[in-house]
Amino acid sequence: MWQLKKYKGPLFKSPIRVAYTFFLKGKMRQDCDNAISSINDVLQDSGIIENDNLIYEGMFKKIQNNAEWKTVISIVSIS
């Protein structure tokens, strides 16, 4: 959550679409449904989204063979 403290944008209070891109280190695997659920909770706890039940649409992608673990999150208002 410490990385999200840099966020200076709006608090999302209406339906949103969230895209998650998981950059996986080497050939490691990740259970994306658990990762997405945890990220949604952190987005809510950090004050970026008012409530994770506002996520009406979502998409995820895994990219393997990266030097480091990284997740990129994109949030778009859909109302």
LINFEN-V20927 format. One record per residue. N is the residue number from 1. RES is the residue in one small letter. OMEGA is omega as a letter, one per 40 degrees, with the letter a starting at -180 (* if undefined). NEAR is the number of other C-alpha atoms within 8 Angstrom. Layout:
n->N res->RES omega->OMEGA near->NEAR
n->N res->RES omega->OMEGA near->NEAR
//
This chain:
n->1 res->m omega->a near->6
n->2 res->w omega->i near->4
n->3 res->q omega->a near->5
n->4 res->l omega->i near->7
n->5 res->k omega->i near->7
n->6 res->k omega->a near->5
n->7 res->y omega->a near->6
n->8 res->k omega->a near->4
n->9 res->g omega->a near->5
n->10 res->p omega->i near->5
n->11 res->l omega->i near->8
n->12 res->f omega->a near->10
n->13 res->k omega->a near->8
n->14 res->s omega->a near->8
n->15 res->p omega->a near->11
n->16 res->i omega->i near->14
n->17 res->r omega->i near->12
n->18 res->v omega->i near->12
n->19 res->a omega->a near->10
n->20 res->y omega->i near->13
n->21 res->t omega->a near->11
n->22 res->f omega->i near->12
n->23 res->f omega->a near->13
n->24 res->l omega->a near->16
n->25 res->k omega->i near->11
n->26 res->g omega->a near->9
n->27 res->k omega->a near->7
n->28 res->m omega->i near->8
n->29 res->r omega->i near->5
n->30 res->q omega->i near->6
n->31 res->d omega->a near->6
n->32 res->c omega->a near->7
n->33 res->d omega->i near->6
n->34 res->n omega->i near->7
n->35 res->a omega->i near->9
n->36 res->i omega->i near->9
n->37 res->s omega->i near->8
n->38 res->s omega->i near->8
n->39 res->i omega->i near->8
n->40 res->n omega->i near->9
n->41 res->d omega->i near->9
n->42 res->v omega->i near->9
n->43 res->l omega->i near->11
n->44 res->q omega->a near->12
n->45 res->d omega->a near->7
n->46 res->s omega->i near->10
n->47 res->g omega->i near->8
n->48 res->i omega->i near->12
n->49 res->i omega->a near->12
n->50 res->e omega->a near->10
n->51 res->n omega->a near->7
n->52 res->d omega->i near->10
n->53 res->n omega->i near->5
n->54 res->l omega->i near->11
n->55 res->i omega->a near->10
n->56 res->y omega->a near->8
n->57 res->e omega->i near->7
n->58 res->g omega->i near->9
n->59 res->m omega->i near->7
n->60 res->f omega->i near->9
n->61 res->k omega->i near->7
n->62 res->k omega->i near->8
n->63 res->i omega->a near->9
n->64 res->q omega->i near->10
n->65 res->n omega->i near->10
n->66 res->n omega->i near->10
n->67 res->a omega->a near->6
n->68 res->e omega->i near->8
n->69 res->w omega->i near->9
n->70 res->k omega->i near->7
n->71 res->t omega->i near->8
n->72 res->v omega->a near->7
n->73 res->i omega->i near->8
n->74 res->s omega->a near->7
n->75 res->i omega->i near->8
n->76 res->v omega->i near->7
n->77 res->s omega->a near->9
n->78 res->i omega->i near->7
n->79 res->s omega->* near->5
//
